[in-house]
Amino acid sequence: MTDRPGTGIRKRSVTIAGHATSVSVEDAFWDALCRIAETRGMPVRALIAEIDANRSGNLSSALRVFVLETLTEGTKDPARST
């Protein structure tokens, strides 16, 4: 079985607050993260640092959750929000 496009996990090196680390995320999540950073007018490394500063779990998971929450934010039904 082959992976669908965008579903393969790739390890990427990033530097956060002067410390090198790596994250393993699917291409689709990485591409979305880059688009979000571009929309916000900031480098992707700055967005990752922001996510890192506010996370409670591992960074790779935090990036995925951030992307998911950001992309679904605009699709919420205001009548259902509490």
Stockholm file with secondary structure:
# STOCKHOLM 1.0

chainA/1-82         MTDRPGTGIRKRSVTIAGHATSVSVEDAFWDALCRIAETRGMPVRALIAEIDANRSGNLSSALRVFVLETLTEGTKDPARST
#=GR chainA/1-82 SS CCCCTTCSEEEEEEEETTEEEEEEEEHHHHHHHHHHHHHTTSCHHHHHHHHHHTCSSCHHHHHHHHHHHHHHHTTCCTTTCC
#=GC SS_cons        CCCCTTCSEEEEEEEETTEEEEEEEEHHHHHHHHHHHHHTTSCHHHHHHHHHHTCSSCHHHHHHHHHHHHHHHTTCCTTTCC
//
